[in-house]
């Protein structure tokens, strides 16, 4: 990567039409992120007709800014009303929403915006300079490694979310079970659809997400006529959130590393990155009991990892043509539409377009931060509105988003069913997070399990033959026994005293 290429890319991005595309894509992405059920993939799909006549570089700048900023839009509703705009924001609700209930919504929004700036910047630096090495490492993962990675992700979340390991594992297993609905990924047979056509392609993730979080939260809020903020006022603000963010440098670095690592693994996705970083931050914290109750470190971990994951998603997409997530798959399609063929040669044959995209993503992180400065405090006021106003708004917006994806009423029924399930789970002491992750990773688990056995001729030794497999198995075991070893060790040391 020569300096001349970077200078040319900066000059291209600073042209007025490209700056306008950058600003427009950022604002559009935030709006898309705020609407539950849409997310970056739907947002980019809707915007394709708009950008078809544009210069390829300008179109990619718009799409890249949209992709980058939609995560911040989703974090707004995750923090303010416990409704993530997309699966990638699921971990943010664990501490972001409790902060809102404690009257610190502005601080939480400041943490989120700063995470978008820092996590996105770190991710982009690594994407520009380390993409070839990261992509090469990702190629070391075969079906067995992907299977064990998914199992590790499920075990980590089940073990640390709300500290109830057994209930977390039950919820994760339920998510895996529900992911088998639809066509068998190997044999191609229909399973567990009860001859209902809307389930033939499986349980739609977005509709399930809307139900588990938006509808469930509406039901919880409907039980009280008060407001989301339990202390009926706001304390702190955006600037305090910025200052608080930089008090957690270790978590910032660890979460960025987790996000980048998860991002380069095809099919794992941003939802896993945020949850894994949150679990890691809780595991190493001196005060793990604060996580899930409004710990700023929890928001720092989840949001930094999610924002660092997005550039990681683009590593394999651009360098190898292998999308790292659904959003990256849509972005891959946009690149191909404009004649930009992903692969190692794209960095030499389309260098100006690619590096202009990188520069634009840097600026998009700054744009998101500016939006946070100007709007965060005003948005946090939403938490002071009475629940009898908030609840109907959540239901209308979320169910409309659920319906708009495929324009069938069956999707609304699915969201309502998952809302009832999530409500019952909360009342019984379960959390929907492991269920969601099981649903997200279910196809990855099943597909790679069968592929590994097919490659090995049915030998289960394939799951512990490589060094990476052994490390993943060890980490999975430690994640499951860790919650029990901690109290045991504490009791043992106190006994010795």
C-alpha positions in Angstrom: 0.0 0.0 0.0 1.7 3.2 -1.2 1.2 6.6 0.2 0.2 7.9 -3.2 -2.8 5.6 -3.3 -3.9 6.9 0.1 -3.5 10.5 -1.0 -5.6 9.8 -4.1 -8.2 8.1 -2.1 -8.5 11.0 0.4 -8.8 13.5 -2.5 -11.6 11.4 -4.0 -13.5 11.1 -0.8 -13.3 14.9 -0.1 -15.1 15.7 -3.4 -18.5 17.3 -2.5 -20.6 14.5 -4.1 -18.7 11.8 -2.1 -18.9 13.7 1.1 -22.7 14.1 0.5 -22.9 10.3 -0.1 -20.9 9.7 3.1 -23.2 12.0 5.2 -26.4 10.6 3.5 -25.3 7.0 4.0 -24.5 7.6 7.7 -27.8 9.3 8.5 -29.7 6.7 6.5 -27.8 3.9 8.2 -28.7 5.3 11.7 -32.4 5.5 10.7 -32.3 1.9 9.4 -30.6 0.7 12.6 -33.2 2.4 14.8 -36.0 0.5 13.1 -36.2 -3.0 14.6 -36.1 -5.7 12.1 -34.4 -4.0 9.2 -30.7 -3.8 9.8 -27.9 -3.1 7.3 -28.6 -5.9 4.9 -32.2 -4.8 4.3 -31.0 -1.1 4.2 -28.5 -1.8 1.5 -30.9 -3.9 -0.5 -33.5 -1.0 -0.4 -30.8 1.5 -1.4 -29.5 -0.4 -4.5 -31.9 1.2 -7.0 -30.9 4.7 -5.7 -27.2 4.2 -6.3 -27.3 2.2 -9.6 -26.4 5.2 -11.7 -23.6 6.5 -9.4 -19.8 6.2 -9.8 -18.7 2.9 -8.3 -16.6 4.6 -5.7 -19.4 7.0 -4.6 -21.9 4.1 -4.4 -19.5 2.0 -2.2 -18.9 5.0 0.0 -22.7 5.4 0.5 -23.2 1.7 1.2 -20.1 1.4 3.4 -21.3 4.4 5.6 -24.8 2.8 5.7 -23.3 -0.5 6.8 -21.1 1.1 9.4 -23.6 3.5 11.0 -26.5 1.1 11.2 -25.0 -0.5 14.3 -25.0 2.8 16.2 -28.7 3.3 15.2 -29.5 -0.2 16.6 -27.7 0.6 19.8 -29.9 3.7 20.4 -33.1 1.6 20.8 -31.1 -1.2 22.6 -30.1 1.3 25.2 -33.2 3.4 25.4 -36.0 0.9 25.1 -34.3 -2.5 25.5 -35.0 -3.3 21.8 -32.0 -3.9 19.6 -32.3 -2.7 16.1 -30.4 -5.7 14.9 -29.0 -8.9 16.3 -25.6 -7.2 16.5 -26.9 -5.0 19.3 -28.2 -7.8 21.4 -25.3 -7.6 23.9 -25.7 -3.8 24.4 -29.0 -4.2 26.2 -27.4 -6.2 29.0 -25.9 -3.1 30.5 -27.1 -0.2 28.3 -30.7 -0.6 29.2 -30.1 -0.9 33.0 -28.0 2.3 32.7 -31.1 3.9 31.2 -33.3 2.7 34.0 -30.8 4.3 36.4 -31.2 7.6 34.7 -27.8 7.4 32.9 -29.1 7.0 29.3 -27.1 9.9 28.0 -23.9 8.4 29.4 -24.7 5.0 27.8 -25.3 6.7 24.4 -22.0 8.5 24.8 -20.3 5.2 25.5 -21.9 3.8 22.4 -20.9 6.6 20.1 -17.3 6.6 21.4 -17.2 2.8 20.8 -18.3 3.4 17.2 -15.4 5.9 16.8 -12.7 3.9 18.6 -13.7 0.4 17.6 -14.4 1.4 14.0 -11.0 3.2 13.8 -9.0 0.3 15.3 -10.9 -2.1 13.0 -10.2 0.0 9.9 -6.5 0.4 10.7 -6.2 -3.4 11.0 -8.3 -3.9 7.8 -5.9 -1.7 5.8 -2.6 -3.1 7.1 -3.4 -6.6 8.3 -6.1 -7.8 5.9 -3.9 -10.3 4.1 -2.6 -11.9 7.3 -6.1 -12.0 8.9 -7.6 -13.6 5.8 -4.8 -16.2 5.7 -5.4 -17.1 9.3 -9.2 -17.5 8.7 -8.3 -20.0 6.0 -6.8 -22.3 8.7 -10.4 -22.9 10.0 -12.1 -26.0 8.5 -15.6 -27.4 9.3 -14.4 -28.9 12.6 -12.9 -25.6 13.8 -16.0 -23.6 12.8 -18.2 -26.1 14.7 -16.1 -25.9 17.8 -16.0 -22.1 17.6 -19.8 -21.9 17.5 -20.0 -24.3 20.5 -17.5 -22.1 22.4 -19.5 -19.0 21.7 -22.7 -20.7 23.0 -20.9 -22.1 26.1 -19.4 -18.7 26.9 -22.7 -16.8 26.8 -24.6 -19.6 28.6 -22.0 -19.5 31.4 -21.9 -15.8 32.1 -25.2 -14.3 31.2 -26.9 -13.5 34.5 -24.7 -16.1 36.2 -27.2 -19.0 35.7 -25.1 -21.5 33.7 -27.7 -24.3 33.6 -30.5 -22.0 32.5 -28.2 -20.4 30.0 -27.4 -23.8 28.5 -31.1 -24.8 28.4 -31.9 -21.5 26.5 -28.9 -22.1 24.1 -30.1 -25.7 23.5 -33.6 -24.4 22.8 -32.2 -21.9 20.2 -30.3 -24.8 18.5 -33.5 -26.9 18.5 -35.5 -24.1 16.9 -32.8 -23.5 14.3 -33.5 -27.0 12.9 -37.0 -25.9 11.7 -37.2 -25.8 7.9 -35.1 -27.6 5.3 -32.4 -30.1 6.5 -29.1 -28.4 5.5 -27.7 -31.8 4.4 -30.5 -34.0 3.2 -32.8 -31.2 2.0 -35.9 -32.6 3.7 -38.5 -30.4 5.5 -38.4 -30.7 9.3 -40.8 -29.5 12.0 -42.8 -27.0 9.9 -46.2 -28.6 10.6 -46.9 -28.0 6.9 -46.9 -24.2 7.5 -45.3 -22.6 4.4 -43.8 -19.5 6.3 -41.5 -21.9 8.2 -40.1 -23.8 5.2 -37.1 -21.6 5.1 -36.6 -21.9 8.8 -37.6 -19.5 11.6 -36.8 -16.0 10.3 -34.1 -14.5 12.5 -35.2 -10.9 12.4 -38.8 -11.7 13.2 -37.6 -13.8 16.2 -35.3 -11.0 17.3 -38.2 -8.5 17.2 -40.4 -10.9 19.3 -37.7 -11.8 21.8 -36.8 -8.2 22.6 -39.2 -5.7 21.3 -42.5 -7.5 22.0 -41.2 -9.0 25.2 -40.0 -5.6 26.4 -43.4 -4.1 25.5 -45.1 -6.7 27.7 -42.7 -6.0 30.6 -43.2 -2.2 30.3 -47.0 -2.6 30.1 -47.0 -4.0 33.6 -46.2 -0.5 34.9 -47.5 3.0 34.1 -44.2 4.6 35.1 -41.3 5.4 32.7 -38.3 3.4 31.7 -36.0 5.5 33.9 -36.8 4.4 37.4 -35.5 7.6 39.0 -37.6 9.8 36.7 -34.6 12.0 35.7 -31.4 11.9 33.7 -28.0 12.2 35.3 -24.8 12.6 33.4 -24.5 13.1 29.6 -22.6 12.4 26.5 -19.3 14.0 27.6 -19.3 11.8 30.8 -19.8 8.8 28.5 -16.8 9.8 26.5 -14.6 10.2 29.6 -15.9 7.0 31.1 -15.1 5.1 27.9 -11.4 5.9 28.1 -11.2 4.7 31.7 -11.4 1.1 30.3 -8.4 0.9 28.0 -7.8 -2.8 28.6 -11.4 -3.7 27.8 -11.3 -1.5 24.7 -8.2 -3.4 23.4 -9.5 -6.8 24.2 -13.0 -6.1 22.7 -11.4 -4.8 19.5 -9.3 -8.0 19.2 -12.4 -10.1 19.8 -14.4 -8.1 17.2 -11.7 -8.4 14.6 -11.2 -12.1 15.2 -14.9 -12.9 15.0 -15.3 -10.6 12.0 -12.9 -12.6 9.8 -14.7 -15.9 10.5 -17.3 -16.3 7.8 -20.8 -16.8 9.2 -20.2 -16.0 12.9 -21.3 -12.3 12.7 -21.4 -9.2 14.8 -24.0 -10.6 17.3 -21.5 -13.2 18.4 -18.7 -10.5 18.6 -20.6 -8.3 21.0 -21.7 -11.2 23.2 -18.3 -12.8 23.4 -16.6 -9.5 24.2 -19.2 -8.8 27.0 -18.6 -12.3 28.4 -14.8 -11.8 28.3 -15.0 -8.5 30.0 -17.2 -10.0 32.8 -14.8 -12.9 33.2 -11.7 -10.7 33.8 -13.5 -8.0 35.8 -12.7 -7.5 39.4 -16.5 -6.8 39.9 -18.3 -9.2 37.7 -21.5 -8.8 39.7 -21.9 -5.3 38.2 -22.3 -6.7 34.7 -26.0 -6.9 33.7 -26.9 -4.2 36.2 -25.7 -1.2 34.3 -21.9 -1.6 34.2 -20.4 0.9 31.8 -17.6 -1.6 31.0 -20.3 -3.9 29.6 -21.4 -1.3 27.1 -17.8 -0.5 26.2 -17.0 -4.2 25.5 -20.1 -5.1 23.5 -20.2 -1.9 21.4 -16.4 -1.8 20.7 -16.3 -5.4 19.6 -19.4 -5.0 17.3 -17.9 -1.9 15.7 -14.5 -3.5 15.2 -16.2 -6.6 13.8 -17.6 -4.7 10.8 -14.2 -4.0 9.2 -13.3 -7.6 10.0 -16.4 -8.7 8.1 -15.0 -6.9 5.1 -11.6 -8.7 5.2 -12.7 -11.9 3.7 -15.4 -10.2 1.6 -12.9 -8.0 -0.2 -9.7 -10.1 -0.2 -11.3 -13.5 -0.9 -14.9 -12.9 -1.9 -16.1 -14.8 1.2 -18.7 -12.7 3.1 -18.3 -12.7 6.9 -22.0 -12.0 7.6 -25.4 -11.4 6.0 -24.6 -7.7 5.7 -21.2 -8.4 4.2 -22.9 -10.8 1.7 -25.2 -7.9 0.5 -22.1 -5.6 0.3 -20.4 -8.3 -1.8 -23.4 -8.3 -4.2 -23.1 -4.5 -4.4 -19.4 -4.7 -5.3 -20.1 -7.3 -8.1 -23.0 -5.2 -9.4 -20.6 -2.3 -10.0 -18.0 -4.6 -11.6 -15.6 -4.7 -8.7 -14.6 -8.4 -8.4 -13.4 -9.3 -4.9 -10.1 -11.1 -4.6 -6.3 -10.5 -4.1 -6.1 -8.6 -7.4 -8.7 -6.0 -6.4 -6.1 -4.1 -4.3 -4.1 -3.4 -7.4 -6.8 -3.3 -10.2 -9.3 -1.2 -8.2 -7.0 0.4 -5.6 -8.6 3.9 -5.7 -12.2 2.5 -5.2 -11.1 0.1 -2.4 -9.0 2.6 -0.5 -11.6 5.3 -0.9 -14.0 3.0 0.8 -11.5 2.6 3.7 -11.0 6.3 4.1 -14.8 6.8 3.9 -15.3 4.3 6.7 -12.8 6.2 8.9 -14.9 9.3 8.3 -18.2 7.5 8.9 -17.0 6.6 12.4 -16.4 10.3 13.1 -19.8 11.2 11.6 -21.5 8.8 14.0 -19.7 10.4 16.9 -20.9 13.9 15.8 -24.5 12.7 15.6 -24.0 11.4 19.1 -22.8 14.7 20.3 -25.7 16.6 18.8 -28.5 14.2 19.5 -27.7 11.8 22.4 -29.0 14.0 25.2 -32.3 14.7 23.4 -32.8 11.0 22.5 -32.3 10.0 26.1 -35.4 12.0 27.1 -37.4 9.2 25.6 -36.8 7.2 28.7 -38.8 9.7 30.8 -42.0 9.2 28.7 -44.8 7.2 30.4 -44.9 3.6 29.5 -48.5 3.9 28.2 -47.0 6.0 25.4 -43.8 4.0 24.8 -45.4 0.5 24.7 -47.8 1.2 21.7 -44.9 2.9 19.8 -42.6 -0.1 20.4 -45.3 -2.6 19.3 -46.3 -0.6 16.2 -42.8 0.1 14.9 -41.4 -3.3 15.7 -44.3 -5.3 14.2 -44.4 -3.1 11.1 -40.7 -3.8 10.7 -41.3 -7.5 11.1 -44.1 -7.4 8.5 -42.2 -5.2 6.0 -39.4 -7.8 5.4 -41.6 -10.3 3.5 -45.0 -8.6 3.6 -46.8 -11.5 5.2 -48.9 -11.5 8.3 -47.3 -14.8 9.4 -44.2 -12.9 10.3 -46.2 -10.8 12.7 -47.5 -14.0 14.3 -44.0 -15.4 14.6 -42.8 -12.2 16.3 -45.8 -12.3 18.7 -45.1 -16.0 19.5 -41.5 -15.2 20.3 -42.5 -12.2 22.4 -44.7 -14.5 24.5 -41.8 -17.0 24.8 -39.4 -14.3 25.8 -41.8 -13.0 28.4 -42.3 -16.4 30.0 -38.5 -17.0 30.0 -37.9 -13.7 31.8 -40.5 -14.6 34.4 -38.9 -17.9 35.0 -35.4 -16.5 35.4 -34.1 -17.3 31.9 -32.5 -14.8 29.5 -33.3 -14.8 25.8 -29.7 -14.0 24.8 -28.4 -17.6 24.6 -31.6 -18.6 22.7 -31.0 -15.9 20.2 -27.3 -17.0 19.7 -28.4 -20.6 19.4 -30.8 -19.6 16.7 -28.1 -17.5 14.9 -25.4 -20.1 15.1 -27.6 -23.2 14.7 -27.1 -23.6 10.9 -23.4 -23.1 11.3 -23.2 -25.8 14.0 -25.2 -28.4 12.1 -23.7 -27.7 8.7 -20.1 -27.8 9.9 -20.7 -30.8 12.1 -21.9 -32.9 9.1 -19.2 -31.5 6.8 -16.5 -32.4 9.3 -17.8 -36.0 9.5 -18.2 -36.3 5.8 -14.6 -35.2 5.2 -13.2 -37.5 7.9 -15.3 -40.5 6.7 -17.3 -40.5 9.9 -14.4 -40.4 12.3 -15.0 -38.2 15.4 -11.2 -37.7 15.7 -11.6 -34.8 13.3 -12.9 -32.7 16.2 -9.7 -32.9 18.2 -7.1 -33.7 15.5 -5.8 -30.1 14.9 -4.1 -27.8 17.4 -6.8 -25.2 16.9 -9.5 -27.8 17.8 -7.7 -28.7 21.0 -7.5 -25.1 22.0 -11.2 -24.5 21.3 -12.2 -27.6 23.3 -10.1 -26.5 26.2 -11.6 -23.0 26.2 -15.1 -24.5 26.0 -14.5 -26.7 29.1 -13.0 -23.7 31.0 -16.0 -21.5 30.1 -18.4 -24.1 31.5 -16.5 -24.9 34.7 -15.3 -21.3 35.3 -18.4 -20.1 37.0 -18.1 -22.9 39.5 -14.3 -22.8 40.0 -14.4 -19.1 41.0 -16.7 -19.5 44.1 -14.9 -22.8 45.0 -11.5 -21.1 44.9 -12.8 -18.2 46.9 -14.2 -20.5 49.6 -11.0 -22.5 49.6 -8.8 -19.5 50.1 -11.0 -18.0 52.8 -11.0 -21.4 54.6 -7.2 -21.3 54.6 -7.2 -17.9 56.2 
